[in-house]
Amino acid sequence: MASISLQNVTKRFGDVTVVEDLDLELEHGQFTVLVGPSGCGKTTTLRMIAGLEETSGGRILVGDVDVTGLEPKDRDIAMVFQNYALYGHLSVRRNIGFPLKARGVAKEEIDLRVTEVAESLSLTHLLERLPGQLSGGQQQRVAIGRAIIRQPKAFLFDEPLSNLDAKLRLEMRTELLRLQRQLGVTAVFVTHDQEEAMTLSDKVVVMRDGRVAQQGTPASVYAEPADTFVAAFVGSPTMNLLPGEVADGVFRSATPGLVLPTEGMVPGPVILGLRPEDALLTPGGSDGTIDLVELLGPRAIVRVRCAEIALTTVVEGSALAGITEGATVGVQARPGSLHAFDPDTQQRR
């Protein structure tokens, strides 16, 4: 296995710059997730690593080898696509073994390796079936098996779970992470789903307009978003971002409705960030009125109207007594939970 390094990588399509001066260091054995909204450049970045797109500038290294000008087949990288790209007329056995057959590996060794891979992916009982006879999750495991059998330097995943239903996505997410840990492989995974990014990654790279908005561990990106874009993108439900001003240790929203004490926050104009799970509601208070309660099993998403401000909060099931639609509540922030952003630059203070 090997690390992957992108150095000042740029991609242009005519006059349109899709990726600009991208610098990324993806460590050996690390599970890195590229996440961002549609059009941010994450899939183009993945395709440049694979060699499916030429770079317009910069270098890509796999280990110590500069692969920038190499054909995809010469990069020793395996890619798993969103649509699985299985050969419909070949059995599961032959689909998994195809990369080795293409290399001229002996049939006996192919059979042995296919058996090993199939066992690791619980596909042994499906080896003689055709892809059309499999469920979406089973097809995805076959596609992963075909990538694993090559024993490449790195694995690239282009939104491989987006075609699956919610339950199967969760199961495959767990399976992918288990396999990556078991193999110790360098993996790069592209998704637009920030929850998927946070649960899978050792390192998450949030992209915006062809650039890196922020990168780091999921915990660090969540705890200290670099700007209002990352703050709003990472986290579900999304962070409340409230323009206003801090004076005398108190935040007052620009739109009337919310007053919160602040701890050591610099006085002056600010965009205040408050995550829904850090908003504390007190039944019977007078700060706001509950508009809507969305029950989600062990917790609920509660929408609160504070004069002219709509606030999203999360309330644990054990604290829902008195939290009903139409009820009045007090609103406070969990101590130390407030985020401050510059209203001009949108950057974290």
SULSULKA-V413206 format. One record per residue. RES is the residue in three letters. OMEGA is omega in radians with two decimals (NA if undefined). Layout:
# SULSULKA-V413206
RES|OMEGA + RES|OMEGA
This chain:
# SULSULKA-V413206
MET|-3.04 + ALA|3.02 + SER|3.09 + ILE|-3.12 + SER|3.03 + LEU|-3.05 + GLN|3.12 + ASN|-3.08 + VAL|3.14 + THR|3.06 + LYS|3.09 + ARG|2.95 + PHE|-3.04 + GLY|-3.14 + ASP|-3.09 + VAL|3.09 + THR|-3.09 + VAL|3.07 + VAL|-3.02 + GLU|3.03 + ASP|-3.07 + LEU|3.07 + ASP|3.12 + LEU|3.02 + GLU|-3.11 + LEU|-2.96 + GLU|3.08 + HIS|3.08 + GLY|-3.08 + GLN|3.04 + PHE|-3.11 + THR|3.11 + VAL|3.00 + LEU|-3.06 + VAL|3.12 + GLY|-3.13 + PRO|3.10 + SER|3.11 + GLY|-3.10 + CYS|3.10 + GLY|-3.05 + LYS|3.14 + THR|3.08 + THR|3.09 + THR|3.13 + LEU|-3.11 + ARG|3.06 + MET|3.08 + ILE|-3.12 + ALA|-3.08 + GLY|3.12 + LEU|3.01 + GLU|3.06 + GLU|3.05 + THR|3.04 + SER|3.12 + GLY|3.11 + GLY|-3.08 + ARG|3.03 + ILE|3.12 + LEU|2.98 + VAL|-2.94 + GLY|3.12 + ASP|-3.05 + VAL|3.05 + ASP|-3.07 + VAL|-3.01 + THR|-3.08 + GLY|-3.08 + LEU|3.03 + GLU|-3.14 + PRO|-3.09 + LYS|-3.10 + ASP|-3.08 + ARG|-3.12 + ASP|3.11 + ILE|3.10 + ALA|-3.12 + MET|3.07 + VAL|-3.01 + PHE|3.10 + GLN|-3.07 + ASN|3.05 + TYR|3.07 + ALA|3.09 + LEU|3.07 + TYR|-3.01 + GLY|-3.09 + HIS|3.14 + LEU|3.09 + SER|3.07 + VAL|3.13 + ARG|-3.07 + ARG|3.06 + ASN|-3.12 + ILE|-3.07 + GLY|-3.03 + PHE|-3.14 + PRO|3.13 + LEU|3.10 + LYS|3.13 + ALA|3.12 + ARG|3.14 + GLY|3.12 + VAL|-3.11 + ALA|-3.07 + LYS|-3.12 + GLU|3.14 + GLU|3.10 + ILE|-3.13 + ASP|-3.14 + LEU|-3.10 + ARG|3.11 + VAL|3.12 + THR|-3.14 + GLU|-3.12 + VAL|-3.13 + ALA|3.11 + GLU|-3.11 + SER|-3.10 + LEU|-3.13 + SER|-3.13 + LEU|-3.02 + THR|-3.09 + HIS|-3.09 + LEU|-2.97 + LEU|-3.09 + GLU|3.13 + ARG|3.03 + LEU|-3.14 + PRO|-3.13 + GLY|3.13 + GLN|-3.07 + LEU|3.01 + SER|3.13 + GLY|3.13 + GLY|3.12 + GLN|3.09 + GLN|3.14 + GLN|3.12 + ARG|3.08 + VAL|3.12 + ALA|3.10 + ILE|3.11 + GLY|3.11 + ARG|3.09 + ALA|-3.10 + ILE|-3.00 + ILE|3.13 + ARG|-3.06 + GLN|-3.09 + PRO|3.11 + LYS|-3.12 + ALA|3.07 + PHE|3.07 + LEU|-3.12 + PHE|-3.13 + ASP|-3.12 + GLU|-3.00 + PRO|-3.07 + LEU|-2.99 + SER|-3.14 + ASN|-3.07 + LEU|3.07 + ASP|-2.98 + ALA|-3.10 + LYS|-3.11 + LEU|3.09 + ARG|-3.14 + LEU|3.13 + GLU|-3.12 + MET|3.07 + ARG|3.12 + THR|-3.13 + GLU|3.12 + LEU|-3.12 + LEU|3.11 + ARG|-3.13 + LEU|-3.14 + GLN|3.13 + ARG|-3.11 + GLN|-3.09 + LEU|-3.10 + GLY|-3.00 + VAL|2.99 + THR|-3.07 + ALA|3.04 + VAL|-2.98 + PHE|3.13 + VAL|3.08 + THR|2.99 + HIS|-3.07 + ASP|-3.06 + GLN|3.08 + GLU|3.08 + GLU|-3.14 + ALA|-3.06 + MET|-3.08 + THR|-3.07 + LEU|-2.82 + SER|2.80 + ASP|3.13 + LYS|3.10 + VAL|3.13 + VAL|3.12 + VAL|-3.08 + MET|3.10 + ARG|3.09 + ASP|3.05 + GLY|3.13 + ARG|3.06 + VAL|3.07 + ALA|3.09 + GLN|3.04 + GLN|-3.14 + GLY|3.07 + THR|3.10 + PRO|-3.11 + ALA|-3.10 + SER|3.13 + VAL|3.12 + TYR|-3.06 + ALA|-3.07 + GLU|3.11 + PRO|-3.03 + ALA|-3.13 + ASP|-3.08 + THR|3.10 + PHE|3.13 + VAL|-3.14 + ALA|-3.12 + ALA|-3.06 + PHE|-3.07 + VAL|-3.12 + GLY|-3.13 + SER|-0.02 + PRO|-3.07 + THR|-3.14 + MET|2.99 + ASN|3.11 + LEU|-2.95 + LEU|3.04 + PRO|3.14 + GLY|-3.09 + GLU|3.07 + VAL|3.08 + ALA|3.13 + ASP|3.08 + GLY|-3.11 + VAL|3.03 + PHE|3.04 + ARG|-3.11 + SER|3.14 + ALA|3.01 + THR|-3.05 + PRO|3.06 + GLY|-3.03 + LEU|3.05 + VAL|-3.11 + LEU|3.02 + PRO|3.12 + THR|-3.11 + GLU|3.06 + GLY|-3.13 + MET|-3.11 + VAL|3.13 + PRO|3.10 + GLY|3.11 + PRO|-3.07 + VAL|2.85 + ILE|-3.09 + LEU|3.08 + GLY|3.10 + LEU|3.11 + ARG|-3.11 + PRO|-3.11 + GLU|3.12 + ASP|3.07 + ALA|-3.10 + LEU|-3.12 + LEU|3.10 + THR|3.14 + PRO|3.10 + GLY|3.11 + GLY|-3.04 + SER|-3.10 + ASP|-3.08 + GLY|3.13 + THR|-3.11 + ILE|3.12 + ASP|-2.99 + LEU|3.05 + VAL|3.11 + GLU|-3.11 + LEU|3.14 + LEU|3.14 + GLY|-3.05 + PRO|3.13 + ARG|3.12 + ALA|2.98 + ILE|-3.05 + VAL|3.09 + ARG|-3.09 + VAL|3.07 + ARG|3.08 + CYS|-3.04 + ALA|-3.09 + GLU|-3.10 + ILE|3.03 + ALA|-3.07 + LEU|3.06 + THR|3.13 + THR|3.05 + VAL|-3.11 + VAL|3.10 + GLU|-3.09 + GLY|-3.10 + SER|-3.08 + ALA|-3.04 + LEU|3.12 + ALA|-3.14 + GLY|3.12 + ILE|-3.12 + THR|-3.13 + GLU|-3.11 + GLY|-3.14 + ALA|3.05 + THR|-3.08 + VAL|2.93 + GLY|-3.12 + VAL|3.05 + GLN|3.10 + ALA|3.06 + ARG|-3.10 + PRO|3.10 + GLY|-3.03 + SER|-3.05 + LEU|3.10 + HIS|-3.13 + ALA|3.13 + PHE|3.13 + ASP|-3.10 + PRO|3.13 + ASP|-3.05 + THR|-3.07 + GLN|-3.10 + GLN|3.10 + ARG|3.07 + ARG|NA
